[in-house]
Amino acid sequence: MIYLLDTHSLLWYIQGNTQLSSTAIDHILEPQSEVHVSIVSLWEITIKTNIGKLQVKGDISQIKKDIDELSLVVF
C-alpha cells in the first residue's frame, strides 16, 4: 500500500507524538507499505519554524535525516 503523510502526520511520526494513532503507525510500519512525503511539507516546516509559528525538535536538516533513516520517499 502507498501512503502520503501530510505535514502534521510526518512530524508526529518522526517525533513520536501520541496524537498519531496506533493504526496509522501500524500502517506506516508494515513492510509492504511505501510511505511518501511531499517536498512541500519540508518547505512548510522550514517557513513556519523560521517565522516562529512552529516549534520542532531539531532543525530541518535533522528532520530530513530522520526521513532518510526511516526510508520515507520524498517527492
PDB file with one MODEL, atoms N, CA, C and O in Angstrom:
MODEL        1
ATOM      1  N   MET A   1       0.845  -1.174   0.000  1.00  0.00           N
ATOM      2  CA  MET A   1       0.000   0.000   0.000  1.00  0.00           C
ATOM      3  C   MET A   1       0.895   1.243   0.000  1.00  0.00           C
ATOM      4  O   MET A   1       1.972   1.240   0.596  1.00  0.00           O
ATOM      5  N   ILE A   2       0.450   2.280  -0.659  1.00  0.00           N
ATOM      6  CA  ILE A   2       1.181   3.542  -0.705  1.00  0.00           C
ATOM      7  C   ILE A   2       0.449   4.562   0.163  1.00  0.00           C
ATOM      8  O   ILE A   2      -0.770   4.713   0.074  1.00  0.00           O
ATOM      9  N   TYR A   3       1.214   5.257   1.002  1.00  0.00           N
ATOM     10  CA  TYR A   3       0.654   6.285   1.881  1.00  0.00           C
ATOM     11  C   TYR A   3       1.388   7.601   1.663  1.00  0.00           C
ATOM     12  O   TYR A   3       2.595   7.614   1.424  1.00  0.00           O
ATOM     13  N   LEU A   4       0.662   8.697   1.746  1.00  0.00           N
ATOM     14  CA  LEU A   4       1.239  10.030   1.689  1.00  0.00           C
ATOM     15  C   LEU A   4       0.978  10.697   3.032  1.00  0.00           C
ATOM     16  O   LEU A   4      -0.172  10.912   3.415  1.00  0.00           O
ATOM     17  N   LEU A   5       2.058  11.025   3.746  1.00  0.00           N
ATOM     18  CA  LEU A   5       1.906  11.681   5.041  1.00  0.00           C
ATOM     19  C   LEU A   5       1.807  13.186   4.830  1.00  0.00           C
ATOM     20  O   LEU A   5       2.613  13.773   4.109  1.00  0.00           O
ATOM     21  N   ASP A   6       0.813  13.809   5.466  1.00  0.00           N
ATOM     22  CA  ASP A   6       0.777  15.272   5.455  1.00  0.00           C
ATOM     23  C   ASP A   6       1.791  15.781   6.474  1.00  0.00           C
ATOM     24  O   ASP A   6       2.429  14.992   7.170  1.00  0.00           O
ATOM     25  N   THR A   7       1.934  17.082   6.557  1.00  0.00           N
ATOM     26  CA  THR A   7       2.971  17.661   7.417  1.00  0.00           C
ATOM     27  C   THR A   7       2.795  17.275   8.876  1.00  0.00           C
ATOM     28  O   THR A   7       3.758  16.886   9.537  1.00  0.00           O
ATOM     29  N   HIS A   8       1.571  17.379   9.384  1.00  0.00           N
ATOM     30  CA  HIS A   8       1.344  17.017  10.786  1.00  0.00           C
ATOM     31  C   HIS A   8       1.676  15.552  11.047  1.00  0.00           C
ATOM     32  O   HIS A   8       2.367  15.226  12.012  1.00  0.00           O
ATOM     33  N   SER A   9       1.183  14.682  10.186  1.00  0.00           N
ATOM     34  CA  SER A   9       1.444  13.250  10.371  1.00  0.00           C
ATOM     35  C   SER A   9       2.932  12.947  10.326  1.00  0.00           C
ATOM     36  O   SER A   9       3.432  12.133  11.103  1.00  0.00           O
ATOM     37  N   LEU A  10       3.636  13.603   9.418  1.00  0.00           N
ATOM     38  CA  LEU A  10       5.079  13.424   9.321  1.00  0.00           C
ATOM     39  C   LEU A  10       5.763  13.811  10.625  1.00  0.00           C
ATOM     40  O   LEU A  10       6.544  13.040  11.182  1.00  0.00           O
ATOM     41  N   LEU A  11       5.462  15.008  11.105  1.00  0.00           N
ATOM     42  CA  LEU A  11       6.087  15.475  12.345  1.00  0.00           C
ATOM     43  C   LEU A  11       5.708  14.602  13.525  1.00  0.00           C
ATOM     44  O   LEU A  11       6.563  14.255  14.340  1.00  0.00           O
ATOM     45  N   TRP A  12       4.445  14.246  13.626  1.00  0.00           N
ATOM     46  CA  TRP A  12       4.006  13.394  14.727  1.00  0.00           C
ATOM     47  C   TRP A  12       4.733  12.049  14.675  1.00  0.00           C
ATOM     48  O   TRP A  12       5.141  11.527  15.713  1.00  0.00           O
ATOM     49  N   TYR A  13       4.895  11.491  13.492  1.00  0.00           N
ATOM     50  CA  TYR A  13       5.545  10.189  13.359  1.00  0.00           C
ATOM     51  C   TYR A  13       7.023  10.257  13.738  1.00  0.00           C
ATOM     52  O   TYR A  13       7.487   9.469  14.563  1.00  0.00           O
ATOM     53  N   ILE A  14       7.765  11.190  13.143  1.00  0.00           N
ATOM     54  CA  ILE A  14       9.208  11.206  13.393  1.00  0.00           C
ATOM     55  C   ILE A  14       9.555  11.718  14.780  1.00  0.00           C
ATOM     56  O   ILE A  14      10.645  11.452  15.285  1.00  0.00           O
ATOM     57  N   GLN A  15       8.631  12.456  15.405  1.00  0.00           N
ATOM     58  CA  GLN A  15       8.924  12.987  16.732  1.00  0.00           C
ATOM     59  C   GLN A  15       8.196  12.230  17.845  1.00  0.00           C
ATOM     60  O   GLN A  15       8.244  12.628  19.009  1.00  0.00           O
ATOM     61  N   GLY A  16       7.526  11.144  17.481  1.00  0.00           N
ATOM     62  CA  GLY A  16       6.909  10.281  18.478  1.00  0.00           C
ATOM     63  C   GLY A  16       5.720  10.882  19.202  1.00  0.00           C
ATOM     64  O   GLY A  16       5.460  10.544  20.357  1.00  0.00           O
ATOM     65  N   ASN A  17       4.998  11.768  18.536  1.00  0.00           N
ATOM     66  CA  ASN A  17       3.835  12.406  19.154  1.00  0.00           C
ATOM     67  C   ASN A  17       2.693  11.399  19.256  1.00  0.00           C
ATOM     68  O   ASN A  17       2.406  10.675  18.302  1.00  0.00           O
ATOM     69  N   THR A  18       2.052  11.358  20.404  1.00  0.00           N
ATOM     70  CA  THR A  18       0.980  10.396  20.646  1.00  0.00           C
ATOM     71  C   THR A  18      -0.325  10.756  19.930  1.00  0.00           C
ATOM     72  O   THR A  18      -1.287   9.991  19.984  1.00  0.00           O
ATOM     73  N   GLN A  19      -0.365  11.905  19.264  1.00  0.00           N
ATOM     74  CA  GLN A  19      -1.576  12.267  18.520  1.00  0.00           C
ATOM     75  C   GLN A  19      -1.734  11.419  17.251  1.00  0.00           C
ATOM     76  O   GLN A  19      -2.832  11.337  16.700  1.00  0.00           O
ATOM     77  N   LEU A  20      -0.656  10.795  16.788  1.00  0.00           N
ATOM     78  CA  LEU A  20      -0.747   9.897  15.649  1.00  0.00           C
ATOM     79  C   LEU A  20      -1.254   8.554  16.157  1.00  0.00           C
ATOM     80  O   LEU A  20      -0.670   7.958  17.062  1.00  0.00           O
ATOM     81  N   SER A  21      -2.331   8.092  15.572  1.00  0.00           N
ATOM     82  CA  SER A  21      -2.984   6.874  16.071  1.00  0.00           C
ATOM     83  C   SER A  21      -2.100   5.639  15.887  1.00  0.00           C
ATOM     84  O   SER A  21      -1.233   5.591  15.014  1.00  0.00           O
ATOM     85  N   SER A  22      -2.347   4.666  16.721  1.00  0.00           N
ATOM     86  CA  SER A  22      -1.598   3.414  16.615  1.00  0.00           C
ATOM     87  C   SER A  22      -1.912   2.712  15.295  1.00  0.00           C
ATOM     88  O   SER A  22      -1.061   2.013  14.745  1.00  0.00           O
ATOM     89  N   THR A  23      -3.122   2.895  14.790  1.00  0.00           N
ATOM     90  CA  THR A  23      -3.488   2.318  13.492  1.00  0.00           C
ATOM     91  C   THR A  23      -2.635   2.925  12.385  1.00  0.00           C
ATOM     92  O   THR A  23      -2.133   2.208  11.520  1.00  0.00           O
ATOM     93  N   ALA A  24      -2.472   4.243  12.411  1.00  0.00           N
ATOM     94  CA  ALA A  24      -1.647   4.917  11.404  1.00  0.00           C
ATOM     95  C   ALA A  24      -0.199   4.439  11.497  1.00  0.00           C
ATOM     96  O   ALA A  24       0.440   4.174  10.480  1.00  0.00           O
ATOM     97  N   ILE A  25       0.306   4.333  12.708  1.00  0.00           N
ATOM     98  CA  ILE A  25       1.684   3.861  12.896  1.00  0.00           C
ATOM     99  C   ILE A  25       1.836   2.433  12.369  1.00  0.00           C
ATOM    100  O   ILE A  25       2.829   2.109  11.717  1.00  0.00           O
ATOM    101  N   ASP A  26       0.858   1.593  12.650  1.00  0.00           N
ATOM    102  CA  ASP A  26       0.906   0.210  12.155  1.00  0.00           C
ATOM    103  C   ASP A  26       0.962   0.174  10.625  1.00  0.00           C
ATOM    104  O   ASP A  26       1.722  -0.606  10.050  1.00  0.00           O
ATOM    105  N   HIS A  27       0.164   1.011   9.968  1.00  0.00           N
ATOM    106  CA  HIS A  27       0.164   1.051   8.502  1.00  0.00           C
ATOM    107  C   HIS A  27       1.512   1.536   7.973  1.00  0.00           C
ATOM    108  O   HIS A  27       2.030   0.997   6.995  1.00  0.00           O
ATOM    109  N   ILE A  28       2.072   2.549   8.617  1.00  0.00           N
ATOM    110  CA  ILE A  28       3.370   3.086   8.199  1.00  0.00           C
ATOM    111  C   ILE A  28       4.460   2.032   8.343  1.00  0.00           C
ATOM    112  O   ILE A  28       5.338   1.921   7.487  1.00  0.00           O
ATOM    113  N   LEU A  29       4.406   1.264   9.416  1.00  0.00           N
ATOM    114  CA  LEU A  29       5.453   0.286   9.712  1.00  0.00           C
ATOM    115  C   LEU A  29       5.318  -1.041   8.969  1.00  0.00           C
ATOM    116  O   LEU A  29       6.241  -1.855   8.997  1.00  0.00           O
ATOM    117  N   GLU A  30       4.183  -1.274   8.304  1.00  0.00           N
ATOM    118  CA  GLU A  30       4.010  -2.515   7.552  1.00  0.00           C
ATOM    119  C   GLU A  30       5.113  -2.634   6.503  1.00  0.00           C
ATOM    120  O   GLU A  30       5.370  -1.680   5.768  1.00  0.00           O
ATOM    121  N   PRO A  31       5.761  -3.784   6.425  1.00  0.00           N
ATOM    122  CA  PRO A  31       6.848  -3.954   5.453  1.00  0.00           C
ATOM    123  C   PRO A  31       6.420  -3.686   4.006  1.00  0.00           C
ATOM    124  O   PRO A  31       7.237  -3.254   3.192  1.00  0.00           O
ATOM    125  N   GLN A  32       5.157  -3.937   3.683  1.00  0.00           N
ATOM    126  CA  GLN A  32       4.672  -3.729   2.320  1.00  0.00           C
ATOM    127  C   GLN A  32       4.327  -2.268   2.036  1.00  0.00           C
ATOM    128  O   GLN A  32       4.080  -1.910   0.885  1.00  0.00           O
ATOM    129  N   SER A  33       4.305  -1.434   3.049  1.00  0.00           N
ATOM    130  CA  SER A  33       3.916  -0.038   2.873  1.00  0.00           C
ATOM    131  C   SER A  33       5.027   0.771   2.223  1.00  0.00           C
ATOM    132  O   SER A  33       6.207   0.591   2.521  1.00  0.00           O
ATOM    133  N   GLU A  34       4.626   1.661   1.335  1.00  0.00           N
ATOM    134  CA  GLU A  34       5.528   2.631   0.744  1.00  0.00           C
ATOM    135  C   GLU A  34       5.024   4.000   1.209  1.00  0.00           C
ATOM    136  O   GLU A  34       3.947   4.445   0.813  1.00  0.00           O
ATOM    137  N   VAL A  35       5.814   4.652   2.047  1.00  0.00           N
ATOM    138  CA  VAL A  35       5.369   5.897   2.677  1.00  0.00           C
ATOM    139  C   VAL A  35       6.065   7.075   2.005  1.00  0.00           C
ATOM    140  O   VAL A  35       7.292   7.135   1.922  1.00  0.00           O
ATOM    141  N   HIS A  36       5.246   8.008   1.529  1.00  0.00           N
ATOM    142  CA  HIS A  36       5.740   9.172   0.803  1.00  0.00           C
ATOM    143  C   HIS A  36       5.533  10.449   1.614  1.00  0.00           C
ATOM    144  O   HIS A  36       4.616  10.556   2.428  1.00  0.00           O
ATOM    145  N   VAL A  37       6.418  11.410   1.362  1.00  0.00           N
ATOM    146  CA  VAL A  37       6.347  12.736   1.975  1.00  0.00           C
ATOM    147  C   VAL A  37       6.566  13.752   0.862  1.00  0.00           C
ATOM    148  O   VAL A  37       7.509  13.628   0.081  1.00  0.00           O
ATOM    149  N   SER A  38       5.707  14.744   0.789  1.00  0.00           N
ATOM    150  CA  SER A  38       5.872  15.777  -0.220  1.00  0.00           C
ATOM    151  C   SER A  38       6.981  16.738   0.186  1.00  0.00           C
ATOM    152  O   SER A  38       7.112  17.090   1.359  1.00  0.00           O
ATOM    153  N   ILE A  39       7.767  17.156  -0.782  1.00  0.00           N
ATOM    154  CA  ILE A  39       8.794  18.168  -0.529  1.00  0.00           C
ATOM    155  C   ILE A  39       8.153  19.444   0.014  1.00  0.00           C
ATOM    156  O   ILE A  39       8.806  20.223   0.709  1.00  0.00           O
ATOM    157  N   VAL A  40       6.886  19.654  -0.301  1.00  0.00           N
ATOM    158  CA  VAL A  40       6.164  20.832   0.187  1.00  0.00           C
ATOM    159  C   VAL A  40       6.064  20.802   1.715  1.00  0.00           C
ATOM    160  O   VAL A  40       6.050  21.854   2.353  1.00  0.00           O
ATOM    161  N   SER A  41       5.995  19.617   2.298  1.00  0.00           N
ATOM    162  CA  SER A  41       5.969  19.525   3.763  1.00  0.00           C
ATOM    163  C   SER A  41       7.259  20.056   4.370  1.00  0.00           C
ATOM    164  O   SER A  41       7.231  20.738   5.395  1.00  0.00           O
ATOM    165  N   LEU A  42       8.392  19.745   3.740  1.00  0.00           N
ATOM    166  CA  LEU A  42       9.670  20.259   4.235  1.00  0.00           C
ATOM    167  C   LEU A  42       9.726  21.778   4.081  1.00  0.00           C
ATOM    168  O   LEU A  42      10.228  22.481   4.958  1.00  0.00           O
ATOM    169  N   TRP A  43       9.217  22.266   2.981  1.00  0.00           N
ATOM    170  CA  TRP A  43       9.135  23.710   2.736  1.00  0.00           C
ATOM    171  C   TRP A  43       8.265  24.376   3.809  1.00  0.00           C
ATOM    172  O   TRP A  43       8.638  25.406   4.371  1.00  0.00           O
ATOM    173  N   GLU A  44       7.100  23.771   4.086  1.00  0.00           N
ATOM    174  CA  GLU A  44       6.184  24.319   5.084  1.00  0.00           C
ATOM    175  C   GLU A  44       6.829  24.339   6.477  1.00  0.00           C
ATOM    176  O   GLU A  44       6.712  25.329   7.199  1.00  0.00           O
ATOM    177  N   ILE A  45       7.496  23.269   6.845  1.00  0.00           N
ATOM    178  CA  ILE A  45       8.169  23.202   8.148  1.00  0.00           C
ATOM    179  C   ILE A  45       9.240  24.284   8.247  1.00  0.00           C
ATOM    180  O   ILE A  45       9.348  24.963   9.269  1.00  0.00           O
ATOM    181  N   THR A  46      10.026  24.444   7.191  1.00  0.00           N
ATOM    182  CA  THR A  46      11.088  25.452   7.184  1.00  0.00           C
ATOM    183  C   THR A  46      10.523  26.852   7.354  1.00  0.00           C
ATOM    184  O   THR A  46      11.006  27.623   8.184  1.00  0.00           O
ATOM    185  N   ILE A  47       9.509  27.182   6.579  1.00  0.00           N
ATOM    186  CA  ILE A  47       8.916  28.525   6.653  1.00  0.00           C
ATOM    187  C   ILE A  47       8.307  28.769   8.026  1.00  0.00           C
ATOM    188  O   ILE A  47       8.562  29.802   8.645  1.00  0.00           O
ATOM    189  N   LYS A  48       7.512  27.835   8.500  1.00  0.00           N
ATOM    190  CA  LYS A  48       6.818  28.046   9.777  1.00  0.00           C
ATOM    191  C   LYS A  48       7.771  28.102  10.967  1.00  0.00           C
ATOM    192  O   LYS A  48       7.520  28.837  11.922  1.00  0.00           O
ATOM    193  N   THR A  49       8.856  27.340  10.924  1.00  0.00           N
ATOM    194  CA  THR A  49       9.814  27.436  12.029  1.00  0.00           C
ATOM    195  C   THR A  49      10.574  28.760  11.956  1.00  0.00           C
ATOM    196  O   THR A  49      10.878  29.360  12.987  1.00  0.00           O
ATOM    197  N   ASN A  50      10.878  29.211  10.756  1.00  0.00           N
ATOM    198  CA  ASN A  50      11.606  30.478  10.598  1.00  0.00           C
ATOM    199  C   ASN A  50      10.801  31.689  11.040  1.00  0.00           C
ATOM    200  O   ASN A  50      11.380  32.668  11.511  1.00  0.00           O
ATOM    201  N   ILE A  51       9.481  31.647  10.900  1.00  0.00           N
ATOM    202  CA  ILE A  51       8.666  32.792  11.321  1.00  0.00           C
ATOM    203  C   ILE A  51       8.081  32.608  12.725  1.00  0.00           C
ATOM    204  O   ILE A  51       7.316  33.446  13.202  1.00  0.00           O
ATOM    205  N   GLY A  52       8.445  31.513  13.372  1.00  0.00           N
ATOM    206  CA  GLY A  52       8.049  31.298  14.762  1.00  0.00           C
ATOM    207  C   GLY A  52       6.668  30.712  14.966  1.00  0.00           C
ATOM    208  O   GLY A  52       6.150  30.748  16.082  1.00  0.00           O
ATOM    209  N   LYS A  53       6.052  30.169  13.918  1.00  0.00           N
ATOM    210  CA  LYS A  53       4.717  29.577  14.047  1.00  0.00           C
ATOM    211  C   LYS A  53       4.744  28.081  14.333  1.00  0.00           C
ATOM    212  O   LYS A  53       3.700  27.464  14.543  1.00  0.00           O
ATOM    213  N   LEU A  54       5.936  27.506  14.338  1.00  0.00           N
ATOM    214  CA  LEU A  54       6.065  26.073  14.574  1.00  0.00           C
ATOM    215  C   LEU A  54       7.369  25.812  15.304  1.00  0.00           C
ATOM    216  O   LEU A  54       8.417  26.350  14.947  1.00  0.00           O
ATOM    217  N   GLN A  55       7.287  24.985  16.323  1.00  0.00           N
ATOM    218  CA  GLN A  55       8.489  24.559  17.027  1.00  0.00           C
ATOM    219  C   GLN A  55       8.616  23.048  16.863  1.00  0.00           C
ATOM    220  O   GLN A  55       7.671  22.299  17.110  1.00  0.00           O
ATOM    221  N   VAL A  56       9.790  22.620  16.447  1.00  0.00           N
ATOM    222  CA  VAL A  56      10.052  21.198  16.257  1.00  0.00           C
ATOM    223  C   VAL A  56      11.342  20.833  16.963  1.00  0.00           C
ATOM    224  O   VAL A  56      12.171  21.690  17.268  1.00  0.00           O
ATOM    225  N   LYS A  57      11.495  19.537  17.217  1.00  0.00           N
ATOM    226  CA  LYS A  57      12.744  19.040  17.784  1.00  0.00           C
ATOM    227  C   LYS A  57      13.787  19.043  16.683  1.00  0.00           C
ATOM    228  O   LYS A  57      13.588  18.412  15.645  1.00  0.00           O
ATOM    229  N   GLY A  58      14.880  19.733  16.885  1.00  0.00           N
ATOM    230  CA  GLY A  58      15.918  19.794  15.866  1.00  0.00           C
ATOM    231  C   GLY A  58      15.594  20.844  14.812  1.00  0.00           C
ATOM    232  O   GLY A  58      14.703  21.673  14.990  1.00  0.00           O
ATOM    233  N   ASP A  59      16.334  20.790  13.714  1.00  0.00           N
ATOM    234  CA  ASP A  59      16.094  21.707  12.615  1.00  0.00           C
ATOM    235  C   ASP A  59      15.718  20.908  11.374  1.00  0.00           C
ATOM    236  O   ASP A  59      15.577  19.687  11.438  1.00  0.00           O
ATOM    237  N   ILE A  60      15.557  21.591  10.252  1.00  0.00           N
ATOM    238  CA  ILE A  60      15.100  20.917   9.042  1.00  0.00           C
ATOM    239  C   ILE A  60      16.099  19.865   8.568  1.00  0.00           C
ATOM    240  O   ILE A  60      15.691  18.853   7.998  1.00  0.00           O
ATOM    241  N   SER A  61      17.388  20.078   8.787  1.00  0.00           N
ATOM    242  CA  SER A  61      18.356  19.060   8.371  1.00  0.00           C
ATOM    243  C   SER A  61      18.200  17.790   9.208  1.00  0.00           C
ATOM    244  O   SER A  61      18.392  16.689   8.692  1.00  0.00           O
ATOM    245  N   GLN A  62      17.858  17.924  10.481  1.00  0.00           N
ATOM    246  CA  GLN A  62      17.600  16.755  11.326  1.00  0.00           C
ATOM    247  C   GLN A  62      16.330  16.036  10.870  1.00  0.00           C
ATOM    248  O   GLN A  62      16.281  14.807  10.838  1.00  0.00           O
ATOM    249  N   ILE A  63      15.314  16.808  10.520  1.00  0.00           N
ATOM    250  CA  ILE A  63      14.072  16.208  10.036  1.00  0.00           C
ATOM    251  C   ILE A  63      14.332  15.434   8.748  1.00  0.00           C
ATOM    252  O   ILE A  63      13.833  14.321   8.580  1.00  0.00           O
ATOM    253  N   LYS A  64      15.109  16.018   7.841  1.00  0.00           N
ATOM    254  CA  LYS A  64      15.449  15.333   6.589  1.00  0.00           C
ATOM    255  C   LYS A  64      16.245  14.058   6.882  1.00  0.00           C
ATOM    256  O   LYS A  64      16.025  13.031   6.240  1.00  0.00           O
ATOM    257  N   LYS A  65      17.156  14.118   7.834  1.00  0.00           N
ATOM    258  CA  LYS A  65      17.926  12.933   8.219  1.00  0.00           C
ATOM    259  C   LYS A  65      16.994  11.848   8.767  1.00  0.00           C
ATOM    260  O   LYS A  65      17.135  10.672   8.432  1.00  0.00           O
ATOM    261  N   ASP A  66      16.042  12.254   9.613  1.00  0.00           N
ATOM    262  CA  ASP A  66      15.068  11.301  10.155  1.00  0.00           C
ATOM    263  C   ASP A  66      14.257  10.651   9.035  1.00  0.00           C
ATOM    264  O   ASP A  66      14.016   9.444   9.054  1.00  0.00           O
ATOM    265  N   ILE A  67      13.839  11.456   8.062  1.00  0.00           N
ATOM    266  CA  ILE A  67      13.074  10.950   6.929  1.00  0.00           C
ATOM    267  C   ILE A  67      13.899   9.905   6.176  1.00  0.00           C
ATOM    268  O   ILE A  67      13.393   8.840   5.823  1.00  0.00           O
ATOM    269  N   ASP A  68      15.159  10.217   5.936  1.00  0.00           N
ATOM    270  CA  ASP A  68      16.040   9.285   5.225  1.00  0.00           C
ATOM    271  C   ASP A  68      16.239   7.998   6.010  1.00  0.00           C
ATOM    272  O   ASP A  68      16.191   6.907   5.441  1.00  0.00           O
ATOM    273  N   GLU A  69      16.461   8.119   7.308  1.00  0.00           N
ATOM    274  CA  GLU A  69      16.689   6.937   8.143  1.00  0.00           C
ATOM    275  C   GLU A  69      15.460   6.038   8.212  1.00  0.00           C
ATOM    276  O   GLU A  69      15.579   4.821   8.359  1.00  0.00           O
ATOM    277  N   LEU A  70      14.275   6.646   8.104  1.00  0.00           N
ATOM    278  CA  LEU A  70      13.036   5.878   8.152  1.00  0.00           C
ATOM    279  C   LEU A  70      12.627   5.352   6.775  1.00  0.00           C
ATOM    280  O   LEU A  70      11.593   4.701   6.628  1.00  0.00           O
ATOM    281  N   SER A  71      13.454   5.646   5.769  1.00  0.00           N
ATOM    282  CA  SER A  71      13.208   5.211   4.387  1.00  0.00           C
ATOM    283  C   SER A  71      11.887   5.726   3.831  1.00  0.00           C
ATOM    284  O   SER A  71      11.205   5.030   3.079  1.00  0.00           O
ATOM    285  N   LEU A  72      11.532   6.956   4.210  1.00  0.00           N
ATOM    286  CA  LEU A  72      10.350   7.582   3.635  1.00  0.00           C
ATOM    287  C   LEU A  72      10.751   8.178   2.293  1.00  0.00           C
ATOM    288  O   LEU A  72      11.880   8.644   2.133  1.00  0.00           O
ATOM    289  N   VAL A  73       9.842   8.167   1.333  1.00  0.00           N
ATOM    290  CA  VAL A  73      10.124   8.639  -0.011  1.00  0.00           C
ATOM    291  C   VAL A  73       9.706  10.107  -0.121  1.00  0.00           C
ATOM    292  O   VAL A  73       8.534  10.438   0.058  1.00  0.00           O
ATOM    293  N   VAL A  74      10.672  10.986  -0.416  1.00  0.00           N
ATOM    294  CA  VAL A  74      10.363  12.397  -0.617  1.00  0.00           C
ATOM    295  C   VAL A  74      10.222  12.638  -2.108  1.00  0.00           C
ATOM    296  O   VAL A  74      11.082  12.256  -2.901  1.00  0.00           O
ATOM    297  N   PHE A  75       9.120  13.278  -2.473  1.00  0.00           N
ATOM    298  CA  PHE A  75       8.936  13.578  -3.903  1.00  0.00           C
ATOM    299  C   PHE A  75       8.553  15.014  -4.095  1.00  0.00           C
ATOM    300  O   PHE A  75       8.355  15.455  -5.227  1.00  0.00           O
TER     301      PHE A  75
ENDMDL
END
